[in-house]
Amino acid sequence: MNEDEMRKRLEVLRIEHRDLDAAIDALTAGGGNDQLQIARLKKRKLRLKDQIAMIEDYLIPDIIA
């Protein structure tokens, strides 16, 4: 995967992460008692966060001061 593809993938992951956040908020605010569904969405959101961090670490090198 080249750098442009990684940047596109990063944007897709960020959008999906925001969408999951909105879905979790909607389920929680709606008074839904489907805790299993909420837990699954949160778990998926954490996996996305890990993928985002991994791609960001690759694209943005550490600066040695």
Buried (B, 14 or more C-beta within 10 A) or exposed (E): EEEEEBEEBBEEBBEBBEEBBEBBEEBEEEEEEEEEEBEEBEEBBEEBBEBBEEBEEEEEEEEEE
